[in-house]
């Protein structure tokens, strides 16, 4: 079964039909939850990256900051996933040929992989070598903000 | 000069025309506006969460404020500048949209709230910093900021939905 036929079936599923029968402000509500989740995730990543770069919250130990932002990252990701499904399902076929859509999800897959592996391990340490800290911050910022920037482009492409 | 004439004049500025007519300028600036939001609303969200006691309670408010203030202001600068450019590109429509004006009013109120907090509490490292539960005024400013900025965000996101018919 091709990916396109999966997308086709998703768009014609009963859930997708239910969503597309709603008022267009329902879609606006999903968009609002999506941007709220995005701000939670991006700002959390930004706080940790600023700490790694020595630009902000330098007096807060890294593990403490990572711990304090973790629940906001997960809450944000859950909001993003749920609202994202609502936005995606009724227009799945429309997204299929859009290269920016695939770019976004490629970056997102990498961002989540990074989060579950390197980020989780690395940020447990009280002190890390500055060069590694800076490199990690740069990688985190590029990946997550790249996801957001690509996502903003999908609708215009 | 009527409102319509002002809107038309803004709409016809070089920047307004350039952004409206370019294929790429609009999404590039929209993207920058979104990144500005992550810096401005995102960082102020965490300051508010600290004020109402949901984030880094063990860290003094002054430490958080001092360390984030300039990044916050940089973020608001980026959001404001990109916002003005986006406004110019669609001024003749936006100026007749009530939700746009509601957004402007809410930004003004959120700004006043921040200014009041900054002058009354933010610049003084008083004894209120060390308290486990911060003074009512401080917590009020935190909640007010959360609600007002969420209102601004909502209005902004609704603009294309409510303005589509114009």
Interface residues (C-beta under 8 A of the other chain):
Chain A: X24 X25 X27 X28 X31 X32 X35 X36 X38 X39 X40 X42 X43 X44 X46 X47 X50 X55 X56 X57 X58 X59 X60 X64 X65 X68 X72 X145 X148 X149 X152 X153 X156
Chain B: X26 X27 X30 X31 X34 X35 X37 X38 X39 X41 X42 X43 X45 X46 X55 X56 X58 X59 X63 X64 X67 X68 X71 X150 X153 X154 X157 X158 X161
